[in-house]
């Protein structure tokens, strides 16, 4: 079955950086577009970044563009989200996504 396992979340100060990882299994990872979503307290889950299977085309939600970078290593079945210049409003649970599947998420807390 499809499994997506996120890791790398934690507590970081405003202006800091984190790298999130998502390991996929149970499907053809190298043929799949991957996405990252996040859900902040009291808000709905929102899309923030996408990467196509080949890895050479990415898209970002406006509030993270220029600060976050999505990438992938198809040899490791892993997608990444590099987050720089983090802000308190980036505090959320971050989820990896492939089609209709989501992982359980990893919590990022940004302190001011």
C-alpha positions in Angstrom: 0.0 0.0 0.0 1.0 3.6 -0.5 3.0 5.0 2.5 4.4 8.5 2.9 6.5 9.2 6.0 7.5 12.7 6.8 10.4 13.7 9.1 12.5 16.7 10.0 10.1 18.9 11.8 10.9 20.7 15.1 11.2 23.9 17.0 13.2 26.7 15.3 13.6 30.4 15.9 12.3 33.0 13.5 14.7 33.4 10.6 16.0 29.8 10.9 15.9 26.9 8.6 14.7 23.3 8.5 14.8 20.5 5.9 11.8 18.2 5.8 12.0 14.8 4.2 9.3 12.5 2.8 10.0 8.8 2.1 7.5 7.2 -0.2 6.8 3.5 -0.7 4.2 1.2 -2.2 4.1 3.1 -5.5 6.3 4.1 -8.5 7.9 7.1 -6.7 10.1 8.1 -9.7 7.0 8.4 -11.9 4.9 10.4 -9.4 4.5 14.1 -8.9 4.9 15.0 -5.3 3.5 17.9 -3.2 3.8 19.4 0.2 0.9 20.8 2.2 0.6 22.3 5.6 -2.1 22.9 8.2 -1.8 25.7 10.7 -3.9 25.8 13.9 -7.5 26.6 13.2 -7.0 26.6 9.4 -7.6 24.2 6.6 -4.8 22.3 5.0 -3.2 24.2 2.2 -1.0 23.3 -0.7 2.5 25.0 -0.6 4.7 23.3 -3.2 4.8 20.8 -6.0 7.5 19.0 -8.1 7.0 16.9 -11.2 8.3 13.3 -11.5 11.5 14.3 -13.3 12.2 17.0 -10.7 12.8 19.9 -13.1 9.6 21.8 -12.7 8.4 23.2 -9.4 5.6 25.4 -8.2 5.1 27.3 -5.0 2.3 29.0 -3.1 3.0 32.7 -3.0 3.7 33.0 0.7 6.6 30.5 0.6 8.0 31.3 -2.9 11.6 32.4 -2.6 12.0 30.9 0.9 11.1 27.3 0.4 12.6 24.8 -2.1 11.1 21.5 -3.0 13.3 18.8 -4.4 13.5 15.0 -4.8 16.0 12.1 -5.0 14.3 9.4 -7.0 17.1 6.9 -6.1 16.1 7.3 -2.5 12.3 7.6 -3.0 12.5 10.8 -1.1 11.1 14.3 -1.5 12.4 17.2 0.4 11.3 20.7 1.5 14.0 23.1 2.4 12.6 26.0 4.4 14.6 29.1 5.0 13.9 32.4 6.7 11.1 30.8 8.7 8.4 33.0 10.2 6.0 32.3 13.1 3.2 32.1 10.5 4.9 29.1 9.0 4.1 27.1 12.2 2.0 24.1 11.0 1.9 20.4 10.5 3.5 19.7 7.2 2.3 16.9 5.0 3.7 15.0 2.0 1.2 14.2 -0.7 0.9 12.0 -3.8 -2.4 12.0 -5.6 -5.0 11.3 -2.9 -2.5 10.0 -0.3 -1.1 12.0 2.6 1.4 11.1 5.3 0.8 11.7 9.0 2.7 14.9 8.9 5.6 16.5 10.8 5.2 19.5 13.2 7.1 22.7 12.6 7.0 25.4 15.3 8.6 28.7 14.6 9.2 30.9 17.6 9.4 34.7 17.4 
